[in-house]
């Protein structure tokens, strides 16, 4: 058994460390965008995983007692506020940058080999660093690594199944999904797809802001409560494991990373499900409708608009016809890796082979920078 390590009860983040912590948060946010990669993966790679768990744990009973009795100074003294503020600043900066400036989600559809290759190389190189950093790597740790790898591969190869929409199961889904989001190598959104609750959550969120806002809030409440309970319980459980069985737990987490390579391999047969919603209804003569009629949308995108059902279609005048403008979102539900020109490849496959190779090499080169960042 590994000797229990002392954990600082208070936030030890300094102003000098803040820029590096924000950068680590930026990398976590970047990873969250890519299916199959989680923020927990990057937190483990850049060396703040245990600090993140401790920061989550700092939102404890004492904090809640002070908060709800309006002793906010004491409450803020309990929580690792500066650490979380700097980290989340980096995370949200990445989400904004890779959706508004560099649309990473678009590139995952238009240039998947390069994007996935980059993260594949990054994780492969990081696995070596993490194993090297283990204080011991005996047969026990090797066995735990294989166990984690098998579990990770099993999770990412599951097929979505029908599940109930009872509040108890929605609560359970929230607990499981949030646990996956802090586990390296396992995607919370992918588990929601497996439990068939991804569409359900999107539909409930879509009700907010309209006449069905109350129904949407009631539908989301069990999921939110489940996420809170799951995060509070699982972060403490993981922290306990790391304090008592540190090398064995890290070995399992590394195994999860190895298992995640199955879905991050740049050459994949990917299967998508479409979520379709009506975003607008306009007359046939509207400029937006005319543009969609003249320029059919590129369906190989994470989100696009298309024309749907036409009202009063029998009318002789376009001015009397109305058409739905639908928003379509593509969400990956399954992927099967293959080797171009060899195992699992099909005649219609036309992958960017060199793009994937360049992405993998670039990711492995970046590992050197991440190893230095771990020390900051």
Long-range contacts (C-beta under 8 A, 24 or more apart in sequence): 1-244, 1-245, 2-135, 2-244, 2-245, 2-246, 2-247, 2-248, 4-243, 4-244, 5-243, 5-246, 7-50, 7-54, 7-239, 7-243, 8-54, 10-77, 10-80, 11-55, 11-58, 11-79, 11-80, 11-81, 11-82, 11-83, 13-80, 13-82, 13-83, 13-86, 17-376, 18-82, 18-86, 20-373, 20-376, 21-48, 21-83, 21-86, 21-87, 21-90, 22-86, 22-87, 22-89, 22-90, 22-93, 23-90, 23-373, 24-48, 24-87, 24-90, 24-373, 25-86, 25-87, 25-88, 25-89, 25-90, 25-91, 25-93, 25-94, 26-90, 26-91, 26-93, 26-94, 26-97, 27-90, 27-94, 27-370, 28-87, 28-90, 28-91, 28-94, 29-90, 29-91, 29-92, 29-93, 29-94, 29-95, 29-98, 30-94, 30-98, 30-104, 31-119, 32-91, 32-94, 32-95, 33-94, 33-95, 33-98, 33-99, 33-104, 33-105, 34-104, 34-108, 34-115, 34-116, 34-119, 34-264, 35-108, 35-187, 35-189, 35-190, 35-263, 35-332, 36-156, 36-187, 36-190, 36-260, 36-263, 36-264, 36-335, 37-119, 37-123, 37-187, 37-260, 37-264, 38-180, 38-181, 38-182, 38-183, 38-184, 38-185, 38-186, 38-187, 38-188, 39-91, 39-181, 39-182, 40-181, 40-182, 40-183, 40-184, 40-185, 40-186, 41-123, 41-184, 41-185, 41-257, 41-260, 43-184, 44-130, 44-184, 44-253, 44-257, 45-122, 45-123, 45-126, 45-129, 45-130, 45-184, 45-370, 45-374, 46-370, 46-373, 46-374, 47-373, 47-374, 47-375, 48-87, 49-184, 49-253, 50-239, 50-242, 51-80, 51-83, 52-87, 52-182, 53-182, 53-235, 53-238, 53-239, 53-242, 54-80, 54-239, 55-79, 55-80, 55-83, 55-84, 55-87, 56-182, 56-231, 56-232, 56-235, 57-235, 57-236, 57-239, 59-232, 105-302, 106-301, 106-302, 108-302, 109-300, 109-301, 109-302, 109-330, 110-300, 110-301, 111-352, 111-355, 112-266, 112-268, 112-270, 113-266, 113-267, 113-351, 113-352, 113-353, 113-355, 113-356, 113-359, 114-266, 114-352, 114-355, 114-356, 114-358, 114-359, 115-266, 115-359, 116-264, 116-265, 116-266, 116-268, 116-356, 116-359, 117-266, 117-355, 117-356, 117-357, 117-358, 117-359, 117-360, 117-362, 117-363, 118-359, 118-360, 118-362, 118-363, 118-366, 119-264, 119-363, 120-261, 120-264, 120-265, 120-266, 120-359, 120-360, 120-363, 121-359, 121-360, 121-361, 121-362, 121-363, 121-364, 121-365, 121-366, 121-367, 122-363, 122-364, 122-366, 122-367, 122-370, 123-257, 123-260, 123-261, 123-264, 123-363, 124-261, 124-360, 124-363, 124-364, 125-363, 125-364, 125-366, 125-367, 125-370, 126-257, 126-367, 126-370, 127-254, 127-257, 127-258, 128-367, 129-367, 129-370, 129-371, 129-374, 130-250, 130-254, 130-257, 131-254, 134-247, 134-250, 134-251, 135-246, 135-247, 136-247, 137-247, 137-251, 140-248, 141-247, 141-248, 141-251, 142-251, 144-248, 144-249, 144-251, 144-252, 144-255, 145-251, 145-252, 145-254, 145-255, 145-258, 146-255, 147-252, 147-255, 148-251, 148-252, 148-253, 148-254, 148-255, 148-256, 148-258, 148-259, 149-255, 149-256, 149-258, 149-259, 150-255, 150-259, 151-255, 151-256, 151-259, 152-185, 152-186, 152-255, 152-256, 152-257, 152-258, 152-259, 152-260, 152-262, 153-259, 153-262, 154-259, 155-186, 155-190, 155-191, 155-259, 156-186, 156-190, 156-259, 156-260, 156-262, 156-263, 157-262, 158-194, 159-194, 159-334, 160-193, 160-194, 160-195, 160-196, 160-333, 161-194, 161-195, 161-196, 162-196, 163-195, 163-196, 163-197, 165-200, 167-222, 168-222, 170-197, 170-200, 170-219, 170-222, 170-223, 170-226, 171-222, 171-223, 171-225, 171-226, 171-229, 172-226, 173-197, 173-223, 173-226, 174-222, 174-223, 174-224, 174-225, 174-226, 174-227, 174-230, 175-226, 175-227, 175-229, 175-230, 175-233, 175-234, 176-230, 177-227, 177-230, 178-226, 178-227, 178-230, 178-231, 178-234, 179-230, 179-231, 179-234, 182-231, 182-234, 182-235, 182-238, 183-253, 183-256, 184-253, 184-254, 184-256, 184-257, 184-260, 185-253, 185-256, 185-257, 185-258, 185-259, 185-260, 186-256, 186-260, 193-273, 193-331, 193-333, 197-223, 198-331, 199-273, 199-275, 202-275, 202-329, 206-277, 262-337, 263-335, 263-337, 265-337, 266-351, 266-355, 266-356, 266-359, 266-360, 267-337, 267-338, 267-339, 267-340, 267-345, 267-351, 267-353, 267-356, 268-335, 268-336, 268-337, 268-338, 269-335, 269-336, 269-338, 269-344, 269-346, 269-349, 270-332, 270-334, 270-335, 271-332, 271-333, 271-334, 271-335, 272-330, 272-331, 272-332, 272-333, 273-330, 273-331, 273-333, 274-328, 274-329, 274-330, 274-331, 275-328, 275-329, 275-331, 276-308, 276-326, 276-327, 276-328, 276-329, 277-326, 277-327, 278-308, 278-324, 278-325, 278-326, 278-327, 279-305, 279-325, 279-326, 279-327, 280-324, 280-325, 281-311, 281-322, 281-323, 281-324, 281-325, 282-322, 282-323, 282-325, 283-318, 283-319, 283-320, 283-321, 283-322, 283-323, 284-310, 284-318, 284-319, 284-321, 284-322, 284-323, 285-318, 285-319, 288-325, 289-323, 289-325, 292-325, 299-328, 299-330, 301-330, 302-329, 302-330, 303-327, 303-328, 303-329, 303-330, 304-328
